[in-house]
Amino acid sequence: MAVAALDPYVLIVNGVEVDKADLQAILAEHRTRLGGIPLSPANVNVGTLLAYGDDGLGPAPASDGSRPILCAGRSLGFFRPLPVEIDASDSLTDARHLGCLLQKKSTSAAVMTLSLHPDPTIGVSNSFACTILRYFGSGDLQISSSLTNQHPASHTRVSEGGMATLYVDSDVGWWIKGETEV
């Protein structure tokens, strides 16, 4: 007697008793995380990369910067750095500053405080990184932290008209590299 070939798209073969609860839970989690897959690409330009955040809101163009995107367990703040203006002293956080371009344009001085915290609205986590741009004519911009400063000359400020990258390694400390000063 010939046996019909198994259709690779059939997850549960008819007539076979299996516990479907685990599979149903997996499918429900997929629906929660993915939201809805667009039935028509009419509102999406050809070549646009769609990405899913873990907010369950469905796909969004990866370059729109509307929300952070998690990829393989690593948060990619935005595919294009989101510009964030720094007008006054503030604390750096994963929620507001991860992967962003911090722009210092105002003439007032500002101190950005860097501290580790598991809550992304309060502090930063391991592998935090952002880029800082201090415009010509803007006030002083300094990074302050109880973590170990790894800059060889102990620089903590971005030079006027300069750009620097800030990186945090929770086991070692923090780095600021680029156009910096003491």
C-alpha positions, 0 to 999 in steps of 0.5 A, spaced: 500 500 500 502 506 497 503 512 503 502 519 501 508 523 501 508 528 507 506 535 505 512 540 508 506 545 510 502 541 514 504 542 521 499 537 524 498 531 520 490 529 520 488 523 524 494 523 528 493 525 536 498 530 538 498 535 544 496 541 540 497 546 546 504 547 545 504 549 538 498 553 539 502 557 544 507 558 540 503 561 534 499 565 539 506 568 541 508 569 534 501 573 533 502 577 539 509 579 537 508 580 529 502 584 530 499 583 523 503 582 516 501 587 511 496 583 506 498 588 501 505 592 499 501 598 496 503 602 502 510 600 502 515 602 497 519 597 493 526 595 497 523 598 504 525 593 509 520 592 514 522 590 521 518 588 527 519 591 534 517 587 540 512 591 542 507 587 538 505 593 533 506 589 527 511 591 521 514 598 520 519 601 515 526 600 519 528 607 517 522 611 520 525 611 527 519 610 530 521 605 535 527 601 537 528 594 533 531 588 537 535 584 532 538 577 535 537 580 542 541 586 541 537 593 540 538 597 534 536 604 536 534 606 529 537 604 522 538 612 522 540 615 528 535 619 531 537 626 533 536 628 540 537 636 542 541 637 549 539 643 552 540 642 559 543 637 564 540 630 564 541 623 565 543 618 559 538 612 558 537 607 553 530 609 552 531 616 550 539 616 547 541 609 545 543 609 538 541 616 537 545 623 535 545 627 541 546 635 538 548 640 543 546 647 540 544 651 546 549 656 549 548 653 556 552 648 559 550 641 560 552 635 564 550 628 561 550 623 567 551 616 565 549 610 570 548 603 569 540 601 571 536 595 568 530 600 567 531 603 560 528 609 562 532 610 568 539 609 566 543 605 561 545 598 560 551 594 557 553 596 550 550 602 550 552 607 545 551 614 542 554 619 538 554 626 540 555 633 536 557 639 539 555 645 535 560 651 534 558 657 539 554 652 543 555 651 551 560 646 554 558 639 554 560 634 559 559 626 561 559 625 568 559 618 571 561 614 577 564 608 572 571 608 570 573 613 565 577 609 560 579 615 556 587 615 556 587 623 557 581 622 562 577 627 557 570 628 559 567 633 554 566 634 547 570 639 544 566 645 541 564 644 533 566 636 535 563 630 534 564 624 539 562 617 540 560 614 547 560 607 549 559 603 555 562 596 557 559 595 564 565 590 566 570 595 564 567 602 564 566 608 559 569 610 553 569 617 549 572 617 543 573 623 537 574 630 538 574 631 546 577 635 551 578 635 559 
